[in-house]
Amino acid sequence: MRQMWCVFILTIILIQTVNAQVDTLRAVPKNDSVEMSKLMDVCDLAEKVFKTRLRIAKVNQNVDGPFFTILPSPGYSVTTGVTGVLAGDISFYSNKKEKGNLSFFTYNFQYSQYKQVLTQSLSTLFFGHDKWQLNGDWRYFNFPTYTWGLGSFTTDADMQAVDYSYLRMYETVLYRIGTNILAGAGYNLDYYWNIRYGGQNIIPPTGALKYGVSPQSISSGPTLNLIYDSRDDIHSPTTGSYYSFQFGTYQKALGSSSNYNSIIIDCRQYFKMPTRQRSSSLAFRAYVWLTPGGTCPYLDLPYTGGDTYNTMARGYAEGRYRGPGLLYFEAEYRFAIMKNELVGGVIFANLQSVSQWPDNNFAGCLPGAGIGLRVKLNKFSHTNFAADYGVGIRGARGFSLDEYEAY
């Protein structure tokens, strides 16, 4: 465990060292960047192909918004297989005169070949001259899938079927207490019901049934939040930093199945590369997710791909590794393939470790790497459609196809 923490602390130091050394990468002034009129998204492409105007004329001249993206499309991931997707996004400035932070509301509905139903609504809204921020994350899943037990050393022999219904209700209110600094509180609810386990391995050596499961579980409790955010864009940042700390406490007195605490630390750093193309950048991310001070329900334990946008550890199935704690680091290079930035690419590498149970020690590193394509859905809000292919160890590999919110 001591070695794993040393590695994680060194990665944080590395991010800050790189930040200090590559400020020269920001030498390209904003005024010299590619003009909006030279950029292209799928709407512009459709207008050229069908020779008709699809976008309101004033939007091409005025980037005040609101900006709409609606995308019925196929999707794919290792966990869901092929899906039918209806995704939508609206981004807007709540104060057009000041044109500060961009508020957004997204909706995503999927039905998969494995008869999974997934609905998700995410929002970040700014009020009062951007002094107040309201973040929401609401989901409903009907989700037959698999689980592999606990720790970093599980194999496919530990795989076990699990089916459940799931409701998430997260809301957080934040107030700006300084330049780029917000603090606030929220409420989190995770409710699982109709939980059923099956498969050949009824009790794997480190599996769910040995840890302790029930037909339903509830995690209900308040959160305290502190955020530093200097990103230039919330959808696809190229410069700036994002640091988030959340402490949550879940207690039986508030309806939880058990008493425990949760700590989530999310650190991200972005560097603009010295090119005229906006999307050329480096992105780094470090993520810590711990559940100290009690017994967390099995399905609420930290797991691979369990971040808000489910983008962690590409190359591994969502939920492939699970434990009382998770450490994660990722680096990604983003670049434009076409000069008009309609199509771009990414190269990424990641490293994760989940703690063992019941000793809670970190042991074992799980690397991953891959490449991806980005197609610009909306050049004003910088939303993209993504196709990624990643590989990991022990035969892990995966392809994903979905609307993408860059971390």
N, C-alpha and C positions, 0 to 999 in steps of 0.2 A: 504493500500500500504506500509506503514511504517513497519508493522509487516512482510510482505512478504520479504522486503529487508533485514530486520534483520535476518530472517531465512536463506536467501541466503548467506549473509556475514558470518554467523556462519558456514555454510557448507564449505566455502572456508578456514576459520580458522581451522576447523576440519581436512581437508585434509592436511594442512601444519603441524598440530600437530601430526597427525598419521605418516606423513613422518619423523618427527624428532624422533618419539618413536620407529619405527619399522625398523630402519636401520639394526638391527641384523638379519632381515629376509633375508638379502643379504649375509649371512655368507657362503653360499655354493659357492666355487670357480668355475669359468667357466670350468676349466680343469677337475673337478670332475663330471660334468654333463654327462648325457647319451650321448654316442658317436653317431654320425650320422648314423653309420652302424646298430645300434640297433633300430633306429626309423623306422616306417613303414608308408607309405601313400598308396593311392588307386592304384598307379602304381605298387608298390611292391606287393600288394595283388593280382592284376591281373596277375602279373608274376608268383606268386605261384599257382594260380588257373589254369591258362592256360599253365603253364610250358614253357614259352617262354620269351625272353628278349624284353622288350618294351622300356627300357631306354638306351640311349647310355652309353656304358661301362665307359668311362672316367668321366661321370657325377657322377657316384657312388664314384669315387675316388677324384674328384676335385669339390669343391663347389664354383667355380668362376662364374658359370652361362654361358649363360643365362638360366633361368628357365621358362619353359612353362607350362601353365595349360589351357586345353580346356575342357569345360564341357557342353555338351548338356544334359539337364535334365528337369524334371518337377519342377515347383515352385508353391508357394502358399502364399498369404497374404490376410488379411481381405479386403483390398481395391481392389485387382485385382482378387481374386478367384484363380482358377487353371490356371497356365500359362505354356506355352512351353518356355524354356529358352535355349539360346545359349550364354554361357559366356566364355570369354577367358582372360588370364593374361600372360604377359611376364615381368619378373623381371630380372635385370641385373646390374652389376657394370660398370659404365661408365669409371672408372679407375681401372682395375683389379689389378694393382701393389699395389696401396694403399688400395684397397678394403674398401672404406669408406661407404658412404650411398648407399642403394640399390634403383636404379631407377625402375619405373614400369609403365606399360601401360595396362589398362583394357578396355574390351568392353563387353557390356551386351545388348542382344536383347531379348525382351519378347513379346509374344502375349497371351492375356488372354481370359478366357471364357466370359468376358464382352465386347469383341471386342476392347480391349485397345491395343494400340501399344506403346511400350516403348523401346527406344534405349538410351544408355548412354555410354560415353567414358570418363574415368578419367585417368589422368597421373600426375606423379611427376618425373621430369628428372633433374639430377644433371650434372653440367658442370664446367670446370675450376678448377679441384681438389676439387670439392664439394663446391666451393665458390659461384657459381650461381645455383639457383633452379627455374625451370619453372613448374608451376602447372596449369593444365587444367581441365575443367569440361564442357563437351558439351553434350546436350541432345535434343532429339526430342520425344514428346509425342502426341498421339491422344488419348484423355483421358476422356471418359464418366465416371463420378463418382458422389459423393454426397458432399454437404457442409452443415454445421449445424449452420451457423451464427457466432456471435462473443461472446467472453467471456467464463468463466469457468462454467457457469450454464446452458448451452444449453442442451436440451433433444432430444430424438428421434423424438418428435413431431415437432422439428425445421428442420428436415432433408429435404433437397431440392436437386433435381437432377441438375447437371451442366455438360456441355460437352464443350470441348475446344481442340484446337491444341496449342502446346507449343514448343518454341525453346529457349534453353539456350546456351549462349556462354560466358564462364568465362575463362580468362587467367590472371595469376599473375607471375611477375618476381621478385625474391627475391635475395638479396646479403648478404653473411655472414659478419656481422660487428663485431662479437665477438664469443667466444666459445659457440656454440649451439644457437646463436642468429642471426636471419635473418630479414631484413627489405626490403620493396619494394613496388611496385605499380602494379595495374592491371586495367582491364576493365571488367565490368559485363553487360550482356545484357539478359533480360528476356522479351520475346515477346509472348503474348497470342492473338490468333485470333479465329474467329468463336465461340465466347463465347455465350452459350445459357443456360438459366436457365429455369427450369420447375418443375413440381410436384404439389401436392395439396396445399401446403403452399406457395402461390405466394409471400407473404410478411411476413415472420416470424417476431416476435417481435424485434429480434436483428439480422436479416438476411442480406444477401448480398444485396438485392435490396434496403433496407433502407439505407445501408451504401453508396451505389452509385456504379453502374456497367455500363459497356459499352460493345459493341460487340468485342472490342479489347483493350489491354493495353500494354504499353511498359515501361520498366524500363531500362534506359541506363545511365551509368556513370562510373567514375573512382573510384578506391579504394586505400586506404593506408593500408599497412599490416605490422604487427610486430609479429614475431614468436620466441618462445624459444622451442627447441626440443632436448631432451637428451634421447629419447627412444632407446632401444636396437634393435628394429625391427619395420618397418613401417606397416607390415601386421598384426602381432600378438605380440605386445609388452608385456614384462613381468617386465621390470624395467624402471625407468626414468620418465621424465615429458614432457608434451606438453602444451604450453600456446600460444594461438593465439588471436590476436586482429585485427579486420578489421573495418575500417570506410569507408562507401561508400556514395557518394552524387549523386542523380539522379535529373536531371534538364531538363525542357522543351527545353532549348537551345541545349541539346544533344540528343533530340528525345524522351524524356520521356513524358508519358501522364500527369504527374504532378511532382511538386517539393517535394522532401522529402529526408531524410537522413536515413542511416542504420548503426547500430552498432552491431557487433557479437563478443562475447567473449567466447572462448572455452578453458576450463581448464581440463587437464587430468593428473592423477597420477597413477603410477603402482608400485607394490611391489611384488618381488619374494618371494614365500613361501619357507621355509627351507626343501625342498625335492629334490631328484635327478631328478625329472621330470621337464623339462623346462616349461611346460604349466601351472604349479601350481602357481597361482598368484592372487592378488587382484587388481581390477581396479576401479578407481573413476572418475567421470566426472561431471563438472558443466558447464552449457551453458546458456548464456544470449543473447537474440535477441530482439533488440529494433528498432523502426522506428520513431524517433523524427523529428521535424522540417518540417512538411508538411503533405500531404495526400498520403499515400501509396496505390496503386491499391489493390483491395480486394484480388486477388489471390496471390499477393506478400507479404501480411501480414504474420508475423510469425505464424507457425502452427505446430501441433503435427507431428513428423516424418519428419520435413523439413530440417534436417541437410544433409550434403553431401551424406552420405551413407544410409540415411533414416532408421537409427537404433534407434532413440530416441523413448522412451515411448512405448516399446513393450507391447502388450496387448491392445493397442488402435489402431483404424483405422487411417491411415495416413490422416491428415487434419481434424480429429474429433474435435479438438479445435483450435480456431484461434482468434487472437487479435492483437492490435497495439504493444504488447510486450509479450515476453515469458521468463519464468524462468524455469530451469530444473536441476535436480540432479539425478545421478544414481550411484549405487555401484554394482559390479559384482565379484563373486568368480569363478575362472576358474581352472579346475583340469583335470587330466588324468584319464580315466576309465580303459584303457589298459596300461600295462607297456611300450609297444612300441609306445604309444601315437597315435595310429591310430584313436581311439575313445576317445573323451573327453566330459566333461560336464560343464555347467555353471549354477549358481544360481544368479538371479538378482532382484533388487528392484529399483524403480524409483519414482520420485515426480515431478510434473509439475504444472505450473499455467500460464494462459494467462490473459492479462489485459482486463478490460471491455471497452466498447465503448458506449458513447463518452468521458467518464471522464478519461480513460486510467489508472484507478486504478487497482492494483492486488487484487483479492479477490477470495478465494476458492483454495484448494489444491486438486490435482488429483493424488492419489497414484496408483502404479502398481507393480506387482511382477510376477516372473515366473521362469521356468527352461528351459534348452536347451541341445541339443547334438551337438557335433562338430566331423566331420569326416575330417581327414587331406588329402587334395588334393595333396599338394606338400610339402614334408618335408624340402626342401631347402629354399623355400620362405615363408613357414609357412602359406599358404593360406588354408582355411577351407570351408567345406560345412556345413551349419547350419540348424538345426530344432529347433525352439523356440516356446514355448507356454506361453502366458502371460495373466493375468487378471487385470482388473481395477475396477472402481466403476461404478454404474448405468448400470450394466449388460455388461460392456465392457469385451471382451475376444478375443483372436486372436491367430492363429497359423501361423507361417511363415516358409518357406522352400526356401533357396536360398544360392548361394555362398556368403560368409560372409567376410567382411573386418572389423576386430575388431577395435573399436574406440580407 
